[in-house]
Structure formats: structure tokens, C-alpha cells
Amino acid sequence: MKLFGKLSLMALLAVFAPVAVHAQQGDIVDTAVAAGKFNTLVAAVKAAGLVDTLKGPGPFTVFAPTDEAFAKLPAGTVEDLLKPENANKLRAILTYHVVPGELDASQVTGIKSATTVEGDKVKFSAMDGNVMINDAHVVQPDIRTSNGIVHVIDTVILPKPINTP
């Protein structure tokens, strides 16, 4: 009888566990803050005035560069981009990392490109189990949030007319 009770409880938990996880799920910004490895991205989103947008209903697909990805940029680039006078340039870079709608990993690997919120296209490729967006590797796909999907990338991607110092 105890075994039956445990199995019934496990079956019940299996049915309702996704609901509980979804209810506790944060939006894209909250998820990035909680992860602890997107401090530069979060600071940039704030400086560009995009917090309310990325906390909005979406859905969005965000290709999120880690702090290590931002550290690969030339010295002084991040500090320069965070200045108020560079908000438009920063906004263009950040919105180039966002695609409207939800694209999970299986969809990303099935298409060649997508148009970003910034307006330019990003290119996707997959080879030997590695998925890339432009020159960045997707190092962690499919982080589900309440308003979209985040794919962690190892390099900041830049739209064509944007050049960093």
C-alpha cells in the first residue's frame, strides 16, 4: 500500500510539476539577473532603456552574451557604450540580439537566418553539434522564461553598421 501511495504521489507531481515551475518562472530580465553571469548585459539593458520592453509580454528570443563575452570586446568598449550619449548605439547592439517570437533550439537549427528587433538579419548555422549565430557559439540553449526563450552565447554579435572602438 505504501508503494502505491508513493507511486501515486510521484505521478501527481509529474503532472503538476511543469505548472509549478512555470508559475515561478521569471521574465527575461529577472532570469538574467538571477543567473549571475549576465551582469554586463543587465547593466547595458538598463542603460539603453530596454528593461520595460524585455519585461513586457513578448514573446522574444534573446541571444544573451555572458559577462565573459562582453570581456572579449576591446578594452574600454563596454564603458564607452554605457555612456548616456551612446544609448542609441547600445540599443542597436542589444536589439540585434533579440528576435521577435519564440525560437527554440530545434527551430534555430532549422532556419538559415532571422530578422532581429534591430532590423538586420542574423545568420544561423549548425555543424557537428555546434550551433552558431553569426560568429557566436550557443553555449546554453532553450532557457525558458515567462515571456520568451534565452540562448546563451559566448560572443557579443554586432549589426553591420556598428563598429566598436
N, CA, C and O atoms as a DFTB+ gen file, in Angstrom:
660 C
 N C O
     1  1       0.817      -1.188       0.000
     2  2       0.000       0.000       0.000
     3  2       0.866       1.259       0.000
     4  3       0.540       2.232      -0.680
     5  1       1.960       1.249       0.753
     6  2       2.831       2.412       0.785
     7  2       3.437       2.666      -0.589
     8  3       3.563       3.816      -1.011
     9  1       3.814       1.592      -1.292
    10  2       4.395       1.736      -2.621
    11  2       3.398       2.386      -3.568
    12  3       3.763       3.266      -4.347
    13  1       2.131       1.952      -3.505
    14  2       1.093       2.529      -4.353
    15  2       0.925       4.023      -4.047
    16  3       0.780       4.831      -4.964
    17  1       0.945       4.382      -2.788
    18  2       0.822       5.779      -2.380
    19  2       1.967       6.630      -2.903
    20  3       1.754       7.744      -3.380
    21  1       3.188       6.098      -2.811
    22  2       4.357       6.829      -3.313
    23  2       4.285       6.989      -4.822
    24  3       4.575       8.061      -5.352
    25  1       3.898       5.915      -5.520
    26  2       3.799       5.994      -6.973
    27  2       2.718       6.985      -7.393
    28  3       2.900       7.724      -8.361
    29  1       1.590       7.008      -6.674
    30  2       0.519       7.951      -6.986
    31  2       0.982       9.381      -6.768
    32  3       0.688      10.263      -7.574
    33  1       1.704       9.611      -5.684
    34  2       2.227      10.942      -5.397
    35  2       3.223      11.371      -6.472
    36  3       3.204      12.516      -6.923
    37  1       4.092      10.444      -6.879
    38  2       5.076      10.762      -7.921
    39  2       4.367      11.075      -9.237
    40  3       4.766      11.999      -9.945
    41  1       3.332      10.327      -9.570
    42  2       2.585      10.580     -10.801
    43  2       1.906      11.951     -10.734
    44  3       1.909      12.696     -11.713
    45  1       1.328      12.278      -9.587
    46  2       0.672      13.562      -9.403
    47  2       1.683      14.705      -9.530
    48  3       1.404      15.718     -10.172
    49  1       2.846      14.540      -8.921
    50  2       3.888      15.563      -9.019
    51  2       4.373      15.719     -10.456
    52  3       4.640      16.833     -10.906
    53  1       4.487      14.613     -11.170
    54  2       4.930      14.679     -12.563
    55  2       3.946      15.467     -13.422
    56  3       4.349      16.174     -14.346
    57  1       2.666      15.343     -13.118
    58  2       1.644      16.059     -13.876
    59  2       1.663      17.552     -13.549
    60  3       1.535      18.382     -14.450
    61  1       1.821      17.902     -12.271
    62  2       1.726      19.297     -11.868
    63  2       3.064      20.018     -11.753
    64  3       3.073      21.240     -11.602
    65  1       4.182      19.324     -11.817
    66  2       5.492      19.969     -11.690
    67  2       5.708      21.044     -12.751
    68  3       6.177      22.128     -12.403
    69  1       5.390      20.805     -14.037
    70  2       5.597      21.867     -15.016
    71  2       4.794      23.128     -14.706
    72  3       5.262      24.236     -14.967
    73  1       3.596      22.972     -14.154
    74  2       2.784      24.134     -13.799
    75  2       3.468      24.923     -12.696
    76  3       3.519      26.151     -12.759
    77  1       3.991      24.244     -11.695
    78  2       4.656      24.916     -10.582
    79  2       5.909      25.638     -11.056
    80  3       6.173      26.765     -10.637
    81  1       6.678      25.000     -11.921
    82  2       7.898      25.630     -12.430
    83  2       7.530      26.848     -13.261
    84  3       8.158      27.898     -13.132
    85  1       6.508      26.717     -14.120
    86  2       6.108      27.837     -14.962
    87  2       5.621      29.014     -14.119
    88  3       5.897      30.168     -14.449
    89  1       4.910      28.736     -13.052
    90  2       4.383      29.798     -12.208
    91  2       5.506      30.575     -11.521
    92  3       5.345      31.764     -11.243
    93  1       6.629      29.932     -11.245
    94  2       7.747      30.596     -10.577
    95  2       8.724      31.211     -11.571
    96  3       9.650      31.916     -11.171
    97  1       8.533      30.958     -12.836
    98  2       9.443      31.405     -13.873
    99  2       9.411      32.925     -13.998
   100  3       8.339      33.529     -14.004
   101  1      10.573      33.535     -14.096
   102  2      10.640      34.976     -14.249
   103  2      10.688      35.368     -15.711
   104  3      10.785      34.520     -16.598
   105  1      10.618      36.678     -15.948
   106  2      10.740      37.171     -17.312
   107  2      12.216      37.158     -17.722
   108  3      13.077      36.718     -16.960
   109  1      12.490      37.636     -18.911
   110  2      13.857      37.601     -19.452
   111  2      14.829      38.365     -18.552
   112  3      15.916      37.869     -18.257
   113  1      14.450      39.561     -18.117
   114  2      15.340      40.370     -17.278
   115  2      15.575      39.692     -15.927
   116  3      16.716      39.573     -15.480
   117  1      14.504      39.252     -15.284
   118  2      14.640      38.603     -13.978
   119  2      15.486      37.331     -14.071
   120  3      16.274      37.034     -13.174
   121  1      15.316      36.593     -15.151
   122  2      16.091      35.370     -15.359
   123  2      17.571      35.701     -15.525
   124  3      18.429      35.011     -14.974
   125  1      17.871      36.751     -16.283
   126  2      19.264      37.162     -16.481
   127  2      19.894      37.613     -15.163
   128  3      21.039      37.268     -14.871
   129  1      19.153      38.377     -14.375
   130  2      19.666      38.842     -13.079
   131  2      19.937      37.651     -12.168
   132  3      20.990      37.576     -11.535
   133  1      18.992      36.724     -12.102
   134  2      19.115      35.565     -11.212
   135  2      20.274      34.652     -11.600
   136  3      20.872      34.011     -10.736
   137  1      20.592      34.589     -12.880
   138  2      21.654      33.694     -13.341
   139  2      23.030      34.123     -12.832
   140  3      23.893      33.277     -12.598
   141  1      23.240      35.428     -12.658
   142  2      24.503      35.914     -12.121
   143  2      25.658      35.985     -13.102
   144  3      26.754      36.401     -12.726
   145  1      25.442      35.589     -14.357
   146  2      26.536      35.640     -15.336
   147  2      26.245      36.606     -16.478
   148  3      26.915      36.600     -17.511
   149  1      25.207      37.454     -16.260
   150  2      24.817      38.433     -17.264
   151  2      24.806      39.842     -16.687
   152  3      23.980      40.663     -17.085
   153  1      25.702      40.133     -15.765
   154  2      25.725      41.443     -15.114
   155  2      25.948      42.574     -16.112
   156  3      25.304      43.619     -16.017
   157  1      26.846      42.376     -17.059
   158  2      27.120      43.408     -18.059
   159  2      25.917      43.592     -18.966
   160  3      25.547      44.721     -19.288
   161  1      25.309      42.498     -19.377
   162  2      24.113      42.577     -20.222
   163  2      22.994      43.317     -19.499
   164  3      22.342      44.175     -20.093
   165  1      22.765      43.006     -18.252
   166  2      21.712      43.670     -17.477
   167  2      22.017      45.163     -17.348
   168  3      21.116      45.987     -17.503
   169  1      23.262      45.520     -17.068
   170  2      23.644      46.936     -16.976
   171  2      23.410      47.636     -18.319
   172  3      22.952      48.778     -18.352
   173  1      23.720      46.960     -19.414
   174  2      23.523      47.531     -20.747
   175  2      22.038      47.696     -21.052
   176  3      21.631      48.717     -21.607
   177  1      21.232      46.710     -20.697
   178  2      19.781      46.798     -20.910
   179  2      19.214      47.989     -20.145
   180  3      18.360      48.710     -20.661
   181  1      19.681      48.196     -18.926
   182  2      19.239      49.350     -18.137
   183  2      19.678      50.656     -18.791
   184  3      18.875      51.577     -18.936
   185  1      20.952      50.741     -19.189
   186  2      21.487      51.961     -19.792
   187  2      20.793      52.298     -21.109
   188  3      20.665      53.472     -21.458
   189  1      20.349      51.292     -21.834
   190  2      19.683      51.507     -23.121
   191  2      18.184      51.743     -22.970
   192  3      17.497      52.011     -23.956
   193  1      17.668      51.646     -21.741
   194  2      16.253      51.862     -21.510
   195  2      15.368      50.739     -22.040
   196  3      14.237      50.984     -22.460
   197  1      15.876      49.517     -22.023
   198  2      15.133      48.377     -22.581
   199  2      14.539      47.445     -21.524
   200  3      13.985      46.401     -21.869
   201  1      14.645      47.802     -20.263
   202  2      14.151      46.913     -19.203
   203  2      12.655      46.655     -19.362
   204  3      12.221      45.503     -19.351
   205  1      11.864      47.720     -19.509
   206  2      10.414      47.537     -19.623
   207  2      10.054      46.698     -20.844
   208  3       9.133      45.883     -20.784
   209  1      10.758      46.886     -21.934
   210  2      10.496      46.100     -23.144
   211  2      10.738      44.624     -22.891
   212  3       9.901      43.789     -23.233
   213  1      11.889      44.292     -22.287
   214  2      12.232      42.881     -22.065
   215  2      11.508      42.274     -20.871
   216  3      11.608      41.071     -20.628
   217  1      10.786      43.094     -20.131
   218  2       9.901      42.575     -19.086
   219  2       8.464      42.495     -19.606
   220  3       7.570      41.997     -18.922
   221  1       8.259      42.998     -20.835
   222  2       6.934      43.014     -21.443
   223  2       6.479      41.630     -21.868
   224  3       7.180      40.640     -21.658
   225  1       5.289      41.573     -22.473
   226  2       4.684      40.275     -22.786
   227  2       5.422      39.454     -23.834
   228  3       5.314      38.228     -23.828
   229  1       6.164      40.087     -24.729
   230  2       6.870      39.312     -25.740
   231  2       5.898      38.626     -26.669
   232  3       4.847      39.181     -26.990
   233  1       6.229      37.435     -27.101
   234  2       7.426      36.680     -26.722
   235  2       8.651      37.135     -27.515
   236  3       8.548      37.667     -28.620
   237  1       9.813      36.903     -26.904
   238  2      11.094      37.247     -27.506
   239  2      12.024      36.046     -27.459
   240  3      11.912      35.183     -26.588
   241  1      12.939      36.011     -28.407
   242  2      14.073      35.097     -28.348
   243  2      15.293      35.979     -28.171
   244  3      15.572      36.839     -29.006
   245  1      16.018      35.766     -27.085
   246  2      17.192      36.586     -26.785
   247  2      18.435      35.718     -26.857
   248  3      18.506      34.653     -26.244
   249  1      19.408      36.188     -27.614
   250  2      20.723      35.555     -27.669
   251  2      21.588      36.368     -26.716
   252  3      22.073      37.446     -27.060
   253  1      21.773      35.829     -25.505
   254  2      22.336      36.588     -24.394
   255  2      23.835      36.343     -24.218
   256  3      24.246      35.239     -23.859
   257  1      24.649      37.365     -24.469
   258  2      26.086      37.233     -24.222
   259  2      26.380      37.262     -22.713
   260  3      25.804      38.056     -21.970
   261  1      27.262      36.405     -22.295
   262  2      27.672      36.357     -20.891
   263  2      28.625      37.512     -20.586
   264  3      29.055      38.234     -21.486
   265  1      28.944      37.672     -19.309
   266  2      29.952      38.663     -18.917
   267  2      31.278      38.377     -19.615
   268  3      31.980      39.302     -20.023
   269  1      31.621      37.099     -19.753
   270  2      32.862      36.719     -20.439
   271  2      32.830      37.139     -21.907
   272  3      33.860      37.518     -22.467
   273  1      31.660      37.074     -22.529
   274  2      31.535      37.502     -23.927
   275  2      31.797      39.004     -24.047
   276  3      32.505      39.443     -24.953
   277  1      31.229      39.781     -23.139
   278  2      31.470      41.227     -23.160
   279  2      32.940      41.536     -22.889
   280  3      33.473      42.508     -23.424
   281  1      33.594      40.731     -22.074
   282  2      35.010      40.950     -21.757
   283  2      35.912      40.747     -22.974
   284  3      37.046      41.227     -22.982
   285  1      35.430      40.048     -23.996
   286  2      36.208      39.839     -25.221
   287  2      36.279      41.095     -26.089
   288  3      37.146      41.205     -26.955
   289  1      35.363      42.047     -25.855
   290  2      35.385      43.284     -26.640
   291  2      36.648      44.069     -26.315
   292  3      37.215      43.903     -25.235
   293  1      37.094      44.917     -27.227
   294  2      38.292      45.720     -26.948
   295  2      38.148      46.519     -25.648
   296  3      37.051      46.941     -25.282
   297  1      39.250      46.712     -24.975
   298  2      39.267      47.443     -23.700
   299  2      38.563      48.789     -23.853
   300  3      38.786      49.515     -24.821
   301  1      37.716      49.104     -22.885
   302  2      37.019      50.380     -22.859
   303  2      35.712      50.414     -23.643
   304  3      34.952      51.375     -23.530
   305  1      35.439      49.379     -24.438
   306  2      34.233      49.371     -25.280
   307  2      32.961      49.391     -24.448
   308  3      32.068      50.198     -24.703
   309  1      32.871      48.524     -23.472
   310  2      31.653      48.443     -22.659
   311  2      31.438      49.756     -21.926
   312  3      30.328      50.289     -21.922
   313  1      32.470      50.274     -21.315
   314  2      32.361      51.538     -20.572
   315  2      31.892      52.660     -21.513
   316  3      31.060      53.484     -21.135
   317  1      32.429      52.684     -22.731
   318  2      32.045      53.700     -23.704
   319  2      30.580      53.549     -24.106
   320  3      29.851      54.537     -24.204
   321  1      30.151      52.299     -24.340
   322  2      28.768      52.057     -24.749
   323  2      27.767      52.397     -23.651
   324  3      26.625      52.750     -23.947
   325  1      28.170      52.296     -22.403
   326  2      27.260      52.567     -21.288
   327  2      27.059      54.065     -21.025
   328  3      26.221      54.440     -20.206
   329  1      27.815      54.910     -21.707
   330  2      27.659      56.356     -21.538
   331  2      26.326      56.794     -22.145
   332  3      25.918      56.276     -23.185
   333  1      25.644      57.752     -21.496
   334  2      24.335      58.205     -21.994
   335  2      24.350      58.654     -23.461
   336  3      23.380      58.435     -24.187
   337  1      25.432      59.272     -23.887
   338  2      25.483      59.754     -25.274
   339  2      25.568      58.611     -26.297
   340  3      25.406      58.845     -27.495
   341  1      25.818      57.394     -25.839
   342  2      25.893      56.241     -26.746
   343  2      24.688      55.312     -26.615
   344  3      24.732      54.165     -27.062
   345  1      23.620      55.805     -26.006
   346  2      22.433      54.972     -25.768
   347  2      21.847      54.408     -27.063
   348  3      21.407      53.258     -27.085
   349  1      21.833      55.196     -28.138
   350  2      21.276      54.698     -29.403
   351  2      22.119      53.571     -29.993
   352  3      21.583      52.584     -30.496
   353  1      23.433      53.722     -29.927
   354  2      24.325      52.676     -30.421
   355  2      24.164      51.404     -29.575
   356  3      24.102      50.296     -30.107
   357  1      24.099      51.584     -28.265
   358  2      23.924      50.451     -27.357
   359  2      22.590      49.759     -27.615
   360  3      22.520      48.531     -27.649
   361  1      21.538      50.543     -27.796
   362  2      20.208      49.993     -28.073
   363  2      20.236      49.175     -29.366
   364  3      19.628      48.107     -29.434
   365  1      20.934      49.667     -30.388
   366  2      21.034      48.930     -31.659
   367  2      21.750      47.591     -31.461
   368  3      21.333      46.570     -32.008
   369  1      22.821      47.604     -30.684
   370  2      23.559      46.363     -30.430
   371  2      22.689      45.375     -29.666
   372  3      22.630      44.197     -30.018
   373  1      22.019      45.844     -28.631
   374  2      21.207      44.948     -27.814
   375  2      20.008      44.398     -28.583
   376  3      19.699      43.212     -28.469
   377  1      19.335      45.233     -29.357
   378  2      18.164      44.746     -30.093
   379  2      18.565      43.840     -31.251
   380  3      17.729      43.117     -31.792
   381  1      19.835      43.875     -31.632
   382  2      20.358      42.923     -32.625
   383  2      20.463      41.515     -32.027
   384  3      20.582      40.538     -32.767
   385  1      20.422      41.406     -30.723
   386  2      20.457      40.120     -30.020
   387  2      19.063      39.566     -29.744
   388  3      18.926      38.533     -29.090
   389  1      18.021      40.250     -30.241
   390  2      16.641      39.856     -29.945
   391  2      15.873      39.614     -31.242
   392  3      15.902      40.427     -32.166
   393  1      15.188      38.474     -31.282
   394  2      14.316      38.135     -32.407
   395  2      12.890      38.082     -31.863
   396  3      12.646      37.469     -30.824
   397  1      11.937      38.727     -32.565
   398  2      10.549      38.644     -32.108
   399  2      10.052      37.193     -32.172
   400  3      10.427      36.444     -33.074
   401  1       9.216      36.810     -31.222
   402  2       8.670      35.457     -31.188
   403  2       9.596      34.516     -30.437
   404  3      10.656      34.913     -29.952
   405  1       9.176      33.269     -30.352
   406  2       9.975      32.256     -29.655
   407  2      10.580      31.288     -30.655
   408  3       9.871      30.629     -31.416
   409  1      11.898      31.215     -30.638
   410  2      12.627      30.249     -31.459
   411  2      13.407      29.342     -30.526
   412  3      14.402      29.766     -29.938
   413  1      12.967      28.096     -30.384
   414  2      13.757      27.181     -29.565
   415  2      14.894      26.618     -30.411
   416  3      14.972      26.890     -31.609
   417  1      15.763      25.845     -29.799
   418  2      16.959      25.355     -30.484
   419  2      16.619      24.565     -31.741
   420  3      17.309      24.695     -32.752
   421  1      15.577      23.756     -31.698
   422  2      15.236      22.964     -32.882
   423  2      14.803      23.870     -34.032
   424  3      15.066      23.552     -35.192
   425  1      14.153      24.978     -33.739
   426  2      13.760      25.912     -34.787
   427  2      14.963      26.680     -35.318
   428  3      15.085      26.892     -36.524
   429  1      15.848      27.096     -34.422
   430  2      17.044      27.837     -34.829
   431  2      17.898      26.991     -35.780
   432  3      18.411      27.495     -36.779
   433  1      18.042      25.722     -35.465
   434  2      18.870      24.864     -36.314
   435  2      18.190      24.522     -37.633
   436  3      18.830      24.006     -38.549
   437  1      16.890      24.809     -37.732
   438  2      16.170      24.506     -38.957
   439  2      16.038      25.677     -39.914
   440  3      15.456      25.532     -40.989
   441  1      16.573      26.849     -39.539
   442  2      16.486      28.015     -40.421
   443  2      17.875      28.600     -40.639
   444  3      18.794      28.348     -39.859
   445  1      18.019      29.371     -41.688
   446  2      19.317      29.963     -42.026
   447  2      19.510      31.349     -41.412
   448  3      20.639      31.757     -41.137
   449  1      18.397      32.080     -41.196
   450  2      18.515      33.441     -40.662
   451  2      17.189      33.876     -40.048
   452  3      16.155      33.228     -40.213
   453  1      17.259      35.000     -39.331
   454  2      16.056      35.604     -38.754
   455  2      16.297      37.112     -38.666
   456  3      17.430      37.563     -38.500
   457  1      15.238      37.864     -38.777
   458  2      15.327      39.316     -38.656
   459  2      15.193      39.691     -37.189
   460  3      14.270      39.251     -36.504
   461  1      16.122      40.507     -36.718
   462  2      16.148      40.921     -35.318
   463  2      15.246      42.131     -35.099
   464  3      14.753      42.734     -36.052
   465  1      15.038      42.474     -33.838
   466  2      14.282      43.673     -33.491
   467  2      15.003      44.915     -34.033
   468  3      14.352      45.901     -34.379
   469  1      16.318      44.876     -34.108
   470  2      17.120      45.988     -34.628
   471  2      16.841      46.208     -36.112
   472  3      16.977      47.328     -36.605
   473  1      16.453      45.153     -36.832
   474  2      16.119      45.278     -38.247
   475  2      17.008      44.489     -39.184
   476  3      16.588      44.144     -40.289
   477  1      18.227      44.197     -38.765
   478  2      19.129      43.385     -39.590
   479  2      18.885      41.909     -39.326
   480  3      18.239      41.532     -38.348
   481  1      19.413      41.085     -40.214
   482  2      19.289      39.634     -40.049
   483  2      20.511      39.073     -39.340
   484  3      21.625      39.576     -39.482
   485  1      20.268      38.012     -38.571
   486  2      21.348      37.211     -38.007
   487  2      21.327      35.881     -38.764
   488  3      20.280      35.420     -39.217
   489  1      22.503      35.282     -38.887
   490  2      22.620      34.008     -39.599
   491  2      22.842      32.888     -38.597
   492  3      23.569      33.040     -37.616
   493  1      22.197      31.759     -38.867
   494  2      22.341      30.573     -38.026
   495  2      23.059      29.487     -38.803
   496  3      22.881      29.344     -40.013
   497  1      23.868      28.728     -38.092
   498  2      24.491      27.546     -38.693
   499  2      24.666      26.491     -37.606
   500  3      24.803      26.801     -36.423
   501  1      24.657      25.258     -38.039
   502  2      24.846      24.144     -37.110
   503  2      25.759      23.128     -37.777
   504  3      25.528      22.703     -38.910
   505  1      26.811      22.746     -37.039
   506  2      27.752      21.771     -37.569
   507  2      28.371      21.009     -36.407
   508  3      28.825      21.605     -35.430
   509  1      28.383      19.709     -36.519
   510  2      28.996      18.847     -35.506
   511  2      28.468      19.146     -34.096
   512  3      29.229      19.128     -33.128
   513  1      27.180      19.415     -33.989
   514  2      26.577      19.667     -32.680
   515  2      26.776      21.081     -32.162
   516  3      26.290      21.411     -31.080
   517  1      27.477      21.921     -32.908
   518  2      27.677      23.319     -32.505
   519  2      26.701      24.203     -33.260
   520  3      26.622      24.156     -34.487
   521  1      25.959      25.009     -32.514
   522  2      25.035      25.954     -33.129
   523  2      25.648      27.341     -33.003
   524  3      26.144      27.728     -31.945
   525  1      25.602      28.075     -34.101
   526  2      26.173      29.421     -34.105
   527  2      25.142      30.425     -34.591
   528  3      24.287      30.122     -35.424
   529  1      25.249      31.620     -34.049
   530  2      24.520      32.780     -34.535
   531  2      25.598      33.775     -34.930
   532  3      26.333      34.268     -34.075
   533  1      25.696      34.069     -36.211
   534  2      26.818      34.831     -36.764
   535  2      28.115      34.157     -36.308
   536  3      28.341      32.990     -36.631
   537  1      28.970      34.863     -35.567
   538  2      30.245      34.286     -35.114
   539  2      30.217      33.808     -33.671
   540  3      31.261      33.466     -33.116
   541  1      29.059      33.780     -33.065
   542  2      28.937      33.383     -31.655
   543  2      28.426      31.952     -31.544
   544  3      27.538      31.539     -32.289
   545  1      28.990      31.211     -30.616
   546  2      28.519      29.863     -30.319
   547  2      27.397      29.932     -29.287
   548  3      27.474      30.692     -28.322
   549  1      26.362      29.137     -29.498
   550  2      25.314      28.991     -28.496
   551  2      25.849      27.978     -27.491
   552  3      26.028      26.805     -27.816
   553  1      26.100      28.436     -26.275
   554  2      26.691      27.563     -25.256
   555  2      25.656      26.963     -24.312
   556  3      25.928      25.975     -23.631
   557  1      24.470      27.562     -24.275
   558  2      23.370      27.002     -23.491
   559  2      22.063      27.424     -24.150
   560  3      21.684      28.594     -24.085
   561  1      21.369      26.477     -24.788
   562  2      20.125      26.822     -25.463
   563  2      18.906      26.686     -24.559
   564  3      18.961      26.098     -23.479
   565  1      17.819      27.245     -25.036
   566  2      16.475      26.973     -24.512
   567  2      16.256      27.224     -23.023
   568  3      15.743      26.352     -22.322
   569  1      16.632      28.385     -22.537
   570  2      16.268      28.768     -21.177
   571  2      14.901      29.441     -21.298
   572  3      14.790      30.549     -21.822
   573  1      13.895      28.780     -20.825
   574  2      12.521      29.266     -20.944
   575  2      12.253      30.327     -19.869
   576  3      12.634      30.166     -18.710
   577  1      11.601      31.397     -20.273
   578  2      11.185      32.445     -19.352
   579  2       9.687      32.668     -19.534
   580  3       9.070      32.064     -20.412
   581  1       9.112      33.517     -18.721
   582  2       7.673      33.762     -18.833
   583  2       7.312      34.531     -20.096
   584  3       6.149      34.532     -20.500
   585  1       8.284      35.187     -20.731
   586  2       7.986      35.961     -21.932
   587  2       8.916      35.646     -23.108
   588  3       9.102      36.475     -23.999
   589  1       9.496      34.449     -23.104
   590  2      10.314      34.066     -24.244
   591  2      11.339      33.002     -23.920
   592  3      11.219      32.255     -22.950
   593  1      12.350      32.963     -24.767
   594  2      13.420      31.971     -24.666
   595  2      14.759      32.697     -24.726
   596  3      14.930      33.642     -25.495
   597  1      15.697      32.249     -23.915
   598  2      17.058      32.791     -23.924
   599  2      18.002      31.693     -24.365
   600  3      17.922      30.556     -23.900
   601  1      18.906      32.055     -25.276
   602  2      20.000      31.179     -25.683
   603  2      21.281      31.907     -25.286
   604  3      21.501      33.040     -25.714
   605  1      22.114      31.287     -24.491
   606  2      23.351      31.911     -24.021
   607  2      24.401      31.792     -25.118
   608  3      24.598      30.717     -25.684
   609  1      25.079      32.908     -25.417
   610  2      26.126      32.910     -26.443
   611  2      27.448      33.393     -25.849
   612  3      27.476      34.077     -24.826
   613  1      28.541      33.021     -26.517
   614  2      29.874      33.298     -25.985
   615  2      30.552      34.534     -26.572
   616  3      31.700      34.829     -26.237
   617  1      29.848      35.256     -27.445
   618  2      30.422      36.416     -28.114
   619  2      29.319      37.450     -28.328
   620  3      28.183      37.091     -28.640
   621  1      29.646      38.715     -28.164
   622  2      28.700      39.783     -28.486
   623  2      28.650      39.890     -30.008
   624  3      29.685      40.000     -30.666
   625  1      27.446      39.857     -30.555
   626  2      27.297      39.995     -32.004
   627  2      26.961      41.444     -32.324
   628  3      26.268      42.107     -31.552
   629  1      27.445      41.935     -33.450
   630  2      27.275      43.344     -33.796
   631  2      26.587      43.488     -35.143
   632  3      26.936      42.791     -36.096
   633  1      25.609      44.388     -35.231
   634  2      24.998      44.657     -36.535
   635  2      26.031      45.284     -37.466
   636  3      27.002      45.885     -37.006
   637  1      25.825      45.148     -38.754
   638  2      26.819      45.587     -39.745
   639  2      27.320      47.029     -39.587
   640  3      28.532      47.240     -39.605
   641  1      26.454      48.017     -39.435
   642  2      26.998      49.386     -39.368
   643  2      27.625      49.752     -38.022
   644  3      28.207      50.828     -37.889
   645  1      27.515      48.875     -37.027
   646  2      28.062      49.188     -35.706
   647  2      29.480      48.640     -35.611
   648  3      29.716      47.447     -35.800
   649  1      30.388      49.507     -35.323
   650  2      31.768      49.094     -35.083
   651  2      32.154      49.571     -33.688
   652  3      31.820      50.688     -33.292
   653  1      32.846      48.733     -32.957
   654  2      33.281      49.122     -31.627
   655  2      34.707      49.658     -31.718
   656  3      35.449      49.309     -32.636
   657  1      35.087      50.506     -30.764
   658  2      36.445      51.078     -30.789
   659  2      37.517      50.010     -30.667
   660  3      38.707      50.326     -30.671
